[in-house]
Amino acid sequence: MKRLSLILLTILLATGIYAQNAAQARKILDKTAAIVGRKGGASANFSVSGKYGNTSGTISIKGNKFNARTPQAIVWYDGKTQWTYMKKSQEVNVSTPTEAQQQSMNPYKFVNIYKNGFKLGVKNVSGGWQVHLYATNQKRTIKEMYITIGKNYYPKTIKMRQSNGWTTINVSNFKARNLSDATFRFNAKDFPNAEVIDLR
């Protein structure tokens, strides 16, 4: 009986610690989401490495809108329509991306996805925290994530596991900025030689 009580006490303590840990992880992500998702917007530099190669560039975000620029392409997304300009071919593909496609292209999409369908955990690391997200449904596009967040609640590294393996995004030079909605829409006048291909 004494042994059973000890086992139950251990399980209760572990469950309590896990719940506290998940609550702390959510609190950290809530504060990060408030900074990243500020109404006026924000910008940062990023580098991506994964199965499909490496690239780096800049990203501007405002709510669920984003504008990413790399040496190969420029992507505009206004919350509904996405324009992808391929510099080499001078083609602009117009599409309506799925939630999964948005997540793979916008490194700040985690700001919303942690709120549903993920188990959360956190551990202290040098200069901040590493938050672990694990999808309760492993059929989701993003199955697992590690987000390293600084003490200022700025995201530093986002590592996500999808069916094709791990992708790591390093973020630097994060700045709060007021951005106009035009930043997130393709303007044909700026690319007079581009061929527009509507994939919708």
C-alpha positions in Angstrom: 0.0 0.0 0.0 2.8 2.3 0.9 4.5 1.6 -2.4 1.3 2.2 -4.3 0.9 5.6 -2.5 4.5 6.5 -3.4 3.9 5.6 -7.1 0.7 7.7 -7.2 2.4 10.6 -5.5 5.2 10.4 -8.1 2.7 10.4 -11.0 0.8 13.3 -9.5 4.0 15.3 -9.0 5.1 14.6 -12.5 1.7 15.6 -14.0 1.8 18.8 -12.0 5.3 19.6 -13.1 4.3 18.9 -16.8 1.2 21.1 -16.5 3.4 23.9 -15.0 5.9 23.4 -17.8 3.3 23.6 -20.5 1.7 26.7 -18.9 5.2 28.4 -18.8 5.8 27.4 -22.5 2.4 28.9 -23.4 3.1 32.1 -21.5 6.5 32.5 -23.3 4.8 31.9 -26.7 2.0 34.3 -25.9 4.5 37.1 -25.2 6.5 36.3 -28.3 3.3 36.2 -30.4 2.3 39.6 -29.1 5.7 41.1 -30.2 5.9 39.2 -33.5 2.2 39.8 -34.4 2.1 43.5 -33.5 -0.4 45.4 -35.6 2.1 47.7 -37.2 4.4 44.9 -38.4 8.0 43.8 -38.0 11.0 42.7 -40.1 14.0 40.4 -39.7 16.9 38.7 -41.5 16.7 34.9 -41.8 18.6 31.9 -43.1 17.0 28.5 -43.8 18.6 25.1 -44.1 16.9 21.8 -44.8 16.3 19.0 -47.2 15.6 21.4 -50.1 18.8 23.3 -49.7 19.8 26.5 -48.0 18.9 30.2 -48.6 18.8 33.4 -46.7 17.1 36.8 -47.0 14.8 39.2 -45.3 11.2 39.0 -44.2 8.6 41.6 -43.4 5.4 40.5 -41.5 2.2 42.1 -40.4 -0.5 39.9 -38.9 -0.7 36.9 -41.3 0.7 38.9 -44.2 4.4 38.5 -45.2 6.9 39.5 -47.8 10.1 37.4 -48.1 13.1 38.2 -50.2 15.9 35.8 -51.1 18.5 35.8 -53.9 16.3 33.4 -55.9 12.8 34.8 -55.3 10.5 37.4 -53.8 7.2 36.3 -52.2 4.3 38.5 -51.3 1.3 37.3 -49.4 -1.6 39.7 -48.5 -3.5 37.3 -46.3 -5.3 35.7 -49.2 -3.3 35.8 -52.4 0.4 34.9 -52.9 2.7 36.1 -55.6 6.0 34.3 -56.1 8.5 36.1 -58.4 11.3 33.8 -59.6 14.2 36.1 -60.5 15.9 33.6 -62.9 12.9 33.0 -65.2 11.2 36.3 -64.5 7.9 34.5 -63.8 5.3 35.4 -61.2 3.2 32.5 -60.0 -0.1 33.7 -58.4 -1.7 31.2 -56.0 -3.9 30.8 -52.9 -1.7 28.8 -50.5 -3.0 26.2 -48.1 -2.3 26.5 -44.4 0.5 24.0 -44.8 2.1 25.9 -47.6 1.9 29.1 -45.6 3.6 27.4 -42.6 6.5 26.2 -44.7 7.1 29.7 -46.2 6.4 32.0 -43.3 8.7 31.2 -40.4 6.4 33.3 -38.1 3.3 31.1 -38.8 4.1 29.3 -35.5 2.8 32.4 -33.7 -0.7 31.0 -34.3 -0.3 27.3 -34.6 0.9 26.6 -31.0 -2.6 27.5 -29.7 -4.2 24.3 -30.9 -3.2 20.7 -31.3 0.3 20.7 -29.7 1.7 19.5 -26.5 4.0 22.2 -25.1 7.2 22.0 -23.0 10.0 24.4 -22.3 13.6 24.3 -21.0 16.0 27.1 -20.0 18.9 27.6 -22.4 21.6 30.3 -22.5 20.0 33.7 -23.0 16.4 32.5 -23.0 14.3 29.4 -23.5 13.7 26.5 -25.9 10.0 25.7 -26.4 9.1 22.3 -27.7 5.9 21.8 -29.6 4.7 18.2 -30.4 1.6 17.7 -32.6 -1.0 15.6 -30.9 -2.1 14.5 -34.4 1.1 13.3 -36.3 -0.7 13.6 -39.6 -0.3 17.4 -39.4 2.1 19.0 -41.8 4.3 20.3 -38.9 4.8 17.4 -36.6 7.2 18.9 -34.1 9.0 22.2 -33.5 11.7 23.6 -31.3 11.6 27.4 -31.0 14.5 29.2 -29.3 13.4 32.5 -27.8 15.6 35.2 -26.2 14.9 36.9 -22.9 13.5 39.8 -24.9 10.9 37.3 -26.3 12.3 37.6 -29.8 12.5 34.3 -31.7 16.0 33.3 -32.6 15.8 29.8 -34.1 12.8 27.8 -35.4 13.4 24.1 -36.1 10.5 22.2 -37.5 9.9 18.6 -38.5 7.7 17.8 -41.4 7.3 14.5 -43.3 10.4 15.4 -45.4 12.6 15.9 -42.4 13.9 18.9 -40.4 14.1 22.5 -41.5 16.0 25.1 -39.4 15.4 28.8 -39.6 17.7 31.2 -37.9 16.4 34.7 -37.3 18.4 37.8 -36.6 18.0 41.6 -36.6 14.4 41.4 -35.6 12.8 44.9 -35.5 9.3 46.2 -34.9 8.4 48.4 -37.9 5.2 50.1 -39.2 4.6 48.6 -42.6 2.0 49.6 -45.2 -0.3 46.9 -46.7 1.2 47.6 -50.1 4.4 45.8 -48.9 2.5 42.5 -49.1 1.1 42.8 -52.6 2.9 42.3 -55.9 3.0 45.5 -58.1 3.3 44.7 -61.8 4.7 48.2 -62.5 7.9 47.3 -60.6 8.4 44.2 -62.8 7.4 45.2 -66.3 9.1 42.2 -68.0 7.6 39.6 -65.7 5.3 36.9 -67.0 2.3 36.4 -64.6 1.0 32.9 -64.4 -2.2 32.5 -62.4 -2.3 29.1 -60.7 -5.6 29.7 -58.7 
